[in-house]
């Protein structure tokens, strides 16, 4: 195959994880000079070993999905150090994940951070210095940089934290006291847990991602669903009452509802998708139309075509996401069974809603990881920006779909190609059929979700 000169090429993973050449050069120069200086410094001041930390700081300044992938690390830290104070330095985009986590004692907000930096508004150096100075008197014994980011490592050093755990592949390894081995392509959950091995915490149990919703969140979601589909709710209550009076009891004993016959056949055309499949309650599809960067977004016209197919099958469809997803949601053609909840739910409320849904479809973004926490069947549309094996949701119920292109992984925020082939080439009909088959496979016998 002949490659056009203008066509982008894959970005290989080398010593440093950065995709831009200028960052790799800068970090390499910093490490070369810093390593020499640190060897001289350690001759006079050896690194302090803290075996039983009283205060631990986890630095997580990136995005919502990244924060979800760190939840197993926090849970294991709590088990290993039940008496310690565990704090998180978070960003505005992920703070809700940590505020709801019972394993976290305090959340410190880094309102100014380089992952959400707006060009021309403030400098990287002042943000790093401000965070390091603010943390310096907090008395942390251990600091953990989960991402592998040179600026986060510098913050830990400026804060005066004696034991600093992280990765060398992000740069600044000379400032760390404990460096974990970086394995390219390994899933991010496994990589985060590998950091804990430096603290003597073994990775010997299955990991589970979690975003913690309250019963109040679940009640609110149930009320909103009832308000949006009041006729269905009244039908369910009426039929439930009818079964209670007669059908469910025989001779004063509880009658077990019949299970589907083992000889039931399932066609490929979606007759099992119709509203009558589970009685009066039509299955519910949760959809996230957006993504954190343009290179991960599926075209709006593809979304409209996909939603139309599910709505024709009788599904209820709810659009979820932040307020930044509202403009594309407003472009969808209105339908009696389509609801726009973008910008309406908090992160824990979104997780609570996904517990009620039957199927989730979305791009590689934060809500896809929330669906993994909820344990529902999910179809994730991956672009060519990164490797699915490393960044996919941590769930066996998540199906990854992608359109192969020769330039993946490119690690670009905006695709330089006009037609954005890795996403535009992923056709709605393919997503529709794969989603049907995936949902049928998981919901082969009956829906696990109770009526509203």
Beta strands, then each sheet from edge to edge (+ up, - down):
strand 1: 55-59
strand 2: 85-90
strand 3: 106-109
strand 4: 142-145
strand 5: 163-167
strand 6: 178-180
strand 7: 249-250
strand 8: 253-254
strand 9: 284-288
strand 10: 316-320
strand 11: 338-340
strand 12: 359-363
strand 13: 377-382
strand 14: 398-402
sheet 1: 3+ 2+ 1+ 4+ 5+ 6+
sheet 2: 7+ 8-
sheet 3: 11+ 10+ 9+ 12+ 13+ 14+
end
